[in-house]
Amino acid sequence: MEVDMEVKADALDGAFDAVLAAEAVDDLKASVAALKAQVDAQAVAASRLPLDGAKAADPARDAFVERYLRRGIDAGVEMKSLSGTTGGEGGFAVPHEIDGSIAATLKSLSPIRSIATVVQTGTSGYRKLVATGAMGAGWVGETAARPETATRSFAEIVPPSGELYANPAASQAMLDDAMFNVEDWLADQLGREFAVAEGSAFVTGNGTNRPKGFLTYATTNEIDSVRAFGTVQHLATGTAGAFPAANPQDKLVELVHSLRAPYRQGAVWVMNSDTLARIRKFKTSDGAFIWQPGLVEGQAATLLGYPVVEAEDMPDVAANSLSIAFGNFRAGYLVADRGETRILRDPFSNKPFVHFYATKRVGGAIIDSQAIKLMKFAAS
């Protein structure tokens, strides 16, 4: 009897072992399937484009914002020299996400930057060659001699530049607050302060440690074919400090057609709000306004079919003032940005505030004086 019970017990133990082995295999299969599903999900997520507004993790940006800007910890943050001649002053290169945000703010707030050609340079000595004159061409017979044609000459453009700086401040309490977005705040502050300084320099800058504004170039009433290279043509209104009393809009039409046809593709008007307010009242002989608002929100208003850019640094209408510009600034004016914006954190000079001393080297100059025309409020 005992022998029979032992045999049955052995058979029962074997059955339990088989069940446990089957369960282990099932568990292993389930674990493998779950792991495979997780890997597949990660692969799919990696292959998808991020949602609009989502930012991928950037260790350099996180280190710069969270460690350096907020707490002043410079370990592990890339350091670059602020001075082009000495390494004694230390600064930090702004990560591309922040620098791009500053550039976008500058473009939206600085009117001339938004319509000019902007280039990124690696050195302060940026130069551009501009071909002037014409080679000429002629008609000849099949066997006639081919005389030599004229040779185009070249002019070298060296945009004057200077170091643009801003020094916004934030309290340490603001920086310690995790809800305070220091990245967006800094980009907005720097963008606005830089835009104010740029707006003035691109229009009236004298070229000494700053860009040379397009209104500071010599002007003459000579046409393109006889005017010296680098001199801008102006068109006089015929009345000192005002438009002519009769048909003032005709002067605007003349200014448009003083610009050669190839340049008129992409041309814009540049003036301040006070001058624009005067022009908005002009009507044609049949009573229609020559100024037309944009058809949709965000679209620029047009004057005689060309967009209007309001630049408050343009002078008000006065005797001999150059208050209106018309031209293709993409072809006529160059903005040269050297490198990235650089920031130096200063928690000592104005406690309890932390200053962020930011610098950016910017240059600007006219590269094609035939692409921009000016209206002079003068008798001649």
C-alpha positions in Angstrom: 0.0 0.0 0.0 2.8 2.4 0.8 4.4 1.6 -2.5 1.3 2.5 -4.4 1.0 5.9 -2.5 4.7 6.7 -3.2 4.1 6.0 -7.0 1.0 8.2 -7.0 2.8 11.0 -5.1 5.7 10.9 -7.6 3.3 11.2 -10.5 1.5 14.1 -8.8 4.8 15.9 -8.2 5.7 15.4 -11.9 2.4 16.9 -12.9 3.0 20.0 -10.7 6.5 20.4 -12.1 5.1 20.3 -15.7 2.5 23.0 -14.8 5.1 25.2 -13.2 7.4 24.8 -16.2 4.6 25.7 -18.5 3.8 28.8 -16.4 7.4 29.9 -16.5 7.5 29.6 -20.2 4.3 31.6 -20.5 5.7 34.3 -18.2 8.9 34.4 -20.2 7.0 34.7 -23.4 4.8 37.5 -21.9 8.0 39.4 -20.7 9.6 39.1 -24.1 6.4 40.3 -25.8 6.1 43.3 -23.4 9.8 44.2 -24.0 9.3 43.9 -27.7 6.3 46.2 -27.6 8.1 48.7 -25.5 11.1 48.8 -28.0 8.7 49.0 -31.0 6.9 51.9 -29.3 10.1 53.8 -28.7 11.2 53.2 -32.3 7.9 54.6 -33.6 8.1 57.6 -31.3 11.7 58.3 -32.4 10.7 58.2 -36.0 7.8 60.6 -35.6 8.3 64.4 -35.9 7.8 66.3 -32.6 4.5 68.0 -32.1 4.3 71.7 -32.9 5.9 73.7 -30.1 7.6 70.6 -28.5 11.3 70.9 -27.8 13.7 68.1 -27.9 16.0 67.7 -24.9 19.2 69.6 -25.4 21.8 69.0 -22.6 23.8 72.2 -23.6 20.7 74.4 -23.5 19.6 72.8 -20.2 23.0 73.3 -18.6 23.2 76.9 -19.8 19.7 77.9 -18.6 19.4 75.9 -15.4 23.0 75.9 -14.2 24.5 79.2 -15.5 21.6 81.6 -15.9 19.7 80.6 -12.8 22.5 79.7 -10.4 25.7 80.9 -11.8 27.4 77.5 -11.9 29.8 77.6 -14.8 31.1 74.0 -14.5 30.2 72.0 -17.6 29.1 75.1 -19.6 31.0 76.0 -22.7 33.1 79.2 -22.2 34.3 81.5 -25.0 36.2 84.8 -24.9 34.2 88.0 -25.1 37.2 90.0 -26.5 38.7 89.6 -29.9 42.1 90.6 -28.7 42.4 89.2 -25.2 41.2 86.2 -23.3 41.0 88.0 -19.9 37.2 88.5 -20.1 35.1 85.3 -20.0 31.7 84.8 -21.6 29.4 82.1 -22.5 28.1 81.3 -26.0 24.3 81.4 -26.1 22.9 78.0 -27.2 21.3 78.0 -30.6 17.7 77.8 -29.4 18.1 81.0 -27.4 20.1 82.7 -30.0 17.5 81.9 -32.6 14.8 83.3 -30.4 16.8 86.6 -30.1 17.2 86.7 -33.9 13.5 86.2 -34.4 12.7 89.0 -32.0 15.2 91.3 -33.7 13.7 90.6 -37.1 10.1 91.3 -35.9 11.1 94.5 -34.1 13.9 96.0 -36.2 12.2 97.2 -39.4 15.4 97.6 -41.5 16.7 94.2 -40.5 13.5 92.6 -41.6 13.8 94.0 -45.2 17.6 94.0 -45.6 20.1 91.2 -46.5 21.5 89.7 -43.3 24.7 87.6 -43.4 26.5 85.7 -40.7 30.2 86.4 -40.6 33.1 84.6 -38.8 35.4 87.7 -38.5 35.1 91.4 -38.0 36.7 92.2 -41.3 33.8 91.3 -43.6 34.1 92.5 -47.2 31.9 92.3 -50.3 32.9 92.9 -53.9 30.3 94.7 -56.0 30.6 94.9 -59.8 29.9 98.3 -61.2 29.5 99.6 -64.8 28.8 97.4 -67.8 30.8 95.2 -70.1 28.9 96.3 -73.2 28.0 94.3 -76.2 27.7 94.9 -80.0 26.4 93.5 -83.2 28.8 92.1 -85.9 28.7 90.3 -89.1 29.6 86.6 -89.6 33.2 87.4 -90.6 33.6 90.8 -89.0 36.2 91.5 -86.3 35.2 91.3 -82.7 36.5 94.4 -81.0 37.2 94.2 -77.2 34.3 95.3 -75.0 34.6 97.3 -71.8 35.6 95.7 -68.6 33.4 95.9 -65.5 35.1 97.4 -62.5 34.7 96.3 -58.9 34.1 98.2 -55.7 34.9 96.8 -52.2 32.2 97.3 -49.6 33.4 97.0 -45.9 30.4 97.5 -43.7 31.3 99.5 -40.6 30.5 97.6 -37.4 30.4 97.9 -33.7 29.7 96.0 -30.6 26.0 96.1 -29.6 25.4 95.4 -25.9 22.6 95.2 -23.5 22.6 94.7 -19.7 19.2 93.6 -18.4 18.8 92.6 -14.8 16.6 90.1 -12.8 16.4 89.5 -9.1 17.8 86.3 -7.7 14.4 85.5 -6.3 13.0 85.5 -9.9 15.8 83.2 -11.0 15.2 80.8 -8.1 11.5 80.5 -9.0 11.1 77.5 -11.2 8.0 78.9 -12.8 9.9 81.9 -14.1 10.9 81.2 -17.7 14.4 82.8 -17.7 15.1 81.7 -21.3 12.1 83.5 -22.8 12.5 86.6 -20.6 16.2 87.0 -21.5 15.5 86.5 -25.3 12.7 89.1 -25.2 14.7 91.6 -23.2 17.8 91.4 -25.3 15.8 91.3 -28.5 13.9 94.5 -27.7 17.0 96.4 -26.4 19.0 95.4 -29.4 16.2 96.3 -31.8 16.0 99.9 -30.5 19.8 100.4 -31.0 19.8 98.7 -34.4 16.8 100.7 -35.7 18.6 103.9 -35.2 22.0 102.8 -36.5 20.7 101.3 -39.7 19.0 104.6 -40.6 21.2 107.3 -39.2 24.3 105.6 -37.9 27.5 107.5 -38.6 29.7 104.4 -39.2 31.9 105.0 -36.1 31.8 101.9 -33.9 28.3 101.2 -35.3 26.7 100.5 -38.7 26.5 103.3 -41.3 22.8 104.3 -41.9 21.5 104.6 -45.4 20.5 108.3 -44.7 24.1 109.3 -43.9 25.4 108.7 -47.4 26.0 111.6 -49.8 22.9 112.3 -52.0 22.4 114.0 -55.3 19.6 114.5 -57.8 21.7 112.9 -60.6 20.3 109.7 -62.3 21.9 106.3 -62.1 23.9 106.5 -65.3 25.9 109.6 -64.2 25.9 109.4 -60.4 29.0 108.3 -58.6 29.0 104.8 -57.1 28.0 105.0 -53.4 26.0 108.2 -53.8 22.2 107.9 -53.3 19.7 109.7 -55.6 17.2 112.0 -54.0 14.1 113.5 -55.6 13.1 117.0 -54.3 9.4 117.8 -53.6 9.9 121.3 -54.9 8.7 122.8 -51.6 10.8 123.2 -48.5 9.5 121.1 -45.6 6.3 120.0 -47.4 4.7 118.3 -50.3 3.6 120.5 -53.2 0.1 122.0 -52.6 -1.3 120.6 -55.9 -1.3 116.9 -56.7 1.2 115.9 -54.0 0.8 112.2 -54.9 2.5 112.8 -58.2 5.8 113.1 -56.4 5.4 109.7 -54.9 4.8 108.3 -58.4 7.9 110.0 -59.7 9.9 108.4 -56.8 8.7 105.0 -57.7 9.7 105.3 -61.3 13.1 106.8 -60.5 13.9 103.3 -59.3 14.7 101.0 -62.2 12.3 98.2 -63.0 14.5 95.3 -61.9 14.7 96.8 -58.4 11.0 97.5 -58.1 10.4 93.7 -57.7 10.5 93.6 -53.9 10.7 97.3 -53.3 9.1 98.8 -50.1 8.4 102.3 -48.7 10.2 103.3 -45.4 8.9 106.2 -43.4 7.8 107.0 -39.8 4.2 107.2 -38.6 3.9 111.0 -38.8 4.9 111.0 -42.5 2.6 108.1 -43.2 -0.3 109.9 -41.6 0.1 112.8 -44.1 0.3 110.4 -47.1 -2.8 108.4 -46.1 -4.9 111.5 -46.8 -3.8 111.7 -50.4 -6.4 110.9 -53.0 -6.4 110.5 -56.7 -8.5 112.8 -59.0 -11.5 110.5 -58.7 -11.4 110.5 -54.9 -9.7 107.2 -54.3 -7.1 106.9 -51.5 -3.6 106.0 -52.8 -2.9 104.1 -49.5 -4.6 100.7 -49.2 -4.8 98.7 -46.0 -3.9 95.0 -46.0 -6.7 92.7 -47.0 -6.1 90.3 -44.2 -4.7 90.6 -40.7 -0.9 90.8 -40.6 -0.6 91.8 -44.3 1.3 95.0 -44.9 -0.5 98.0 -46.1 0.4 99.2 -49.6 1.1 102.6 -51.1 0.8 102.7 -54.9 1.0 98.9 -54.8 4.1 98.6 -52.7 4.3 97.6 -49.0 4.9 100.2 -46.3 7.4 99.7 -43.5 7.1 102.1 -40.5 10.5 103.0 -39.1 10.2 105.5 -36.3 13.9 106.5 -36.7 13.1 108.1 -40.1 13.0 111.9 -39.7 9.8 113.9 -39.6 9.0 116.1 -42.5 11.0 119.3 -42.3 13.0 121.6 -44.5 15.6 119.5 -46.4 14.7 116.4 -44.5 15.0 112.9 -46.1 11.8 111.6 -44.7 10.8 108.9 -47.3 12.9 106.1 -48.7 11.7 103.8 -51.5 13.7 100.9 -52.7 14.7 97.2 -52.7 16.6 97.0 -49.4 17.3 93.3 -50.0 19.6 94.4 -52.8 20.6 97.8 -51.4 21.5 97.3 -47.7 23.6 94.7 -45.9 23.5 93.7 -42.2 26.5 91.7 -41.1 26.2 89.7 -37.8 29.5 88.4 -36.4 29.1 85.1 -34.5 26.6 84.4 -31.7 25.2 86.6 -28.9 27.4 86.3 -25.8 26.4 86.6 -22.2 28.3 87.3 -19.0 26.4 86.8 -15.8 27.1 89.5 -13.2 25.6 89.0 -9.7 28.0 91.4 -7.9 27.6 94.9 -9.4 24.0 95.6 -8.4 23.0 93.2 -5.6 20.4 91.7 -5.2 19.9 91.9 -8.9 21.7 89.7 -11.4 22.8 91.4 -14.6 23.2 89.6 -17.9 25.7 91.5 -20.0 25.1 90.5 -23.6 27.1 91.5 -26.6 26.7 91.0 -30.3 28.9 92.5 -33.1 26.8 94.0 -35.9 27.7 95.9 -39.1 25.7 97.6 -41.8 26.2 99.5 -45.0 24.7 100.2 -48.4 25.9 97.7 -51.0 24.1 99.0 -54.1 23.3 102.8 -54.1 21.0 102.3 -57.2 18.6 100.2 -55.2 17.4 102.9 -52.7 15.9 106.3 -53.6 15.1 109.1 -51.2 12.6 111.9 -51.1 14.0 115.3 -50.0 11.6 117.9 -48.8 13.4 120.8 -50.4 12.9 123.2 -53.3 15.7 121.5 -55.3 
